[in-house]
């Protein structure tokens, strides 16, 4: 169980670092500020929430395998709640959320979501 969680965390960390580097490279080439819009915090929060959600899924698998999908959906709800409670008010300070602000949160959100979904399917099919 610990090995599964650790392997997930290492792989996701490396993927998120790669995507973060690509994200910063694109911002650099488009002449935007690299570390505006809470980008570092958004990546870190999404990564930590993904670790927490997947770790919970692995630990709860033995008792609640039939509910893993719902538990996963609750985790996604928690991520959106974090966005609307902490990030959205900051992004909305100027009365609008621009595409750079949205991308700062949504890029790591979707990367983590896709990775979590892939590993959840493997977990439910007993392939990890």
C-alpha positions in Angstrom: 0.0 0.0 0.0 2.7 2.5 1.0 4.7 1.5 -2.1 1.7 2.2 -4.4 1.1 5.6 -2.8 4.8 6.5 -3.0 5.1 5.5 -6.6 2.0 7.5 -7.5 3.4 10.6 -5.7 6.8 10.4 -7.3 5.4 9.9 -10.8 2.8 12.7 -10.3 5.5 15.0 -8.9 7.7 14.5 -11.9 4.9 15.0 -14.3 3.7 18.2 -12.5 7.3 19.5 -12.5 7.5 18.9 -16.3 4.2 20.6 -17.0 5.1 23.5 -14.7 8.4 24.0 -16.6 6.4 23.9 -19.9 3.9 26.3 -18.5 6.6 28.8 -17.4 8.4 28.4 -20.8 5.2 29.3 -22.7 4.6 32.3 -20.4 8.2 33.4 -21.0 8.0 33.2 -24.8 4.7 35.1 -24.7 6.4 37.8 -22.5 4.1 37.3 -19.5 5.1 37.5 -15.9 6.2 34.0 -14.9 5.1 33.9 -11.3 1.9 36.0 -11.4 -1.6 34.7 -10.7 -0.6 32.4 -7.7 0.8 29.9 -10.2 3.3 28.3 -7.8 0.6 28.0 -5.1 -1.9 26.6 -7.6 0.5 23.8 -8.7 1.5 23.0 -5.1 -2.1 22.9 -3.8 -3.3 20.7 -6.7 -0.3 18.4 -6.2 -0.9 18.1 -2.4 -4.6 17.5 -2.9 -3.9 14.8 -5.5 -1.5 13.1 -3.1 -4.1 13.3 -0.3 -7.0 12.1 -2.4 -5.1 9.2 -4.0 -3.6 8.2 -0.6 -7.1 8.2 0.8 -8.4 6.1 -2.1 -5.7 3.4 -1.6 -6.3 3.3 2.2 -10.1 3.1 1.8 -10.0 0.5 -1.0 -10.1 -2.5 1.3 -13.2 -1.4 3.2 -15.0 0.7 0.6 -14.0 -0.5 -2.8 -17.6 -0.1 -4.1 -17.5 3.6 -3.1 -14.1 4.6 -4.6 -15.7 6.4 -7.5 -17.8 8.6 -5.1 -14.9 9.2 -2.8 -12.9 10.3 -5.9 -15.7 12.7 -6.9 -15.7 14.1 -3.3 -12.0 14.8 -3.7 -12.7 16.6 -7.0 -15.4 18.7 -5.2 -12.8 19.5 -2.5 -10.4 20.8 -5.2 -13.1 23.0 -6.6 -14.0 24.2 -3.2 -10.4 25.2 -2.5 -10.4 27.1 -5.8 -13.6 29.0 -5.1 -12.6 29.7 -1.5 -9.0 30.7 -1.9 -8.0 31.3 -5.5 -11.2 32.8 -7.1 -11.4 35.8 -4.7 -7.8 36.7 -5.5 -8.3 36.3 -9.2 -11.6 38.3 -9.0 -10.0 41.3 -7.3 -10.0 43.2 -10.6 -13.6 42.2 -11.3 -12.6 39.6 -13.9 -10.8 36.3 -14.2 -8.5 36.4 -17.2 -7.3 33.4 -19.1 -3.8 33.5 -17.5 -5.4 33.4 -14.1 -7.7 30.5 -15.1 -4.8 28.6 -16.7 -2.7 29.0 -13.5 -5.2 26.9 -11.6 -6.8 24.8 -14.3 -3.6 23.4 -16.0 -2.3 21.7 -12.8 -5.9 20.8 -11.9 -6.5 18.9 -15.1 -3.0 17.3 -15.1 -3.6 15.9 -11.6 -7.2 14.9 -12.4 -6.2 13.0 -15.5 -3.3 11.3 -13.6 -5.5 10.5 -10.6 -8.3 9.1 -12.9 -5.8 6.8 -14.7 -4.4 5.5 -11.4 -7.9 5.1 -9.9 -8.9 2.9 -12.8 -5.8 0.8 -12.3 -6.5 0.6 -8.6 -10.1 -0.5 -9.2 -9.0 -3.1 -11.7 -6.4 -4.4 -9.2 -3.5 -3.7 -11.5 -1.5 -1.8 -8.9 
